[in-house]
């Protein structure tokens, strides 16, 4: 499962679900324009960039 699938599984979860995603995924995806959140490439790229940035620190 890639970042796009993880994000949308979380975003589309039922209200009673306790499913969570890490802030390291939530933050970069939510910084995208709403229409870009529906692009698998954009979501995966944002998540990968955030991961690479955090790995460098």
Buried (B, 14 or more C-beta within 10 A) or exposed (E): EEBBEBBBEBEEEEEEEEEEBEEEBBEBBEEBEEEBBEBEEBBBBBBEEBBEEEEEE
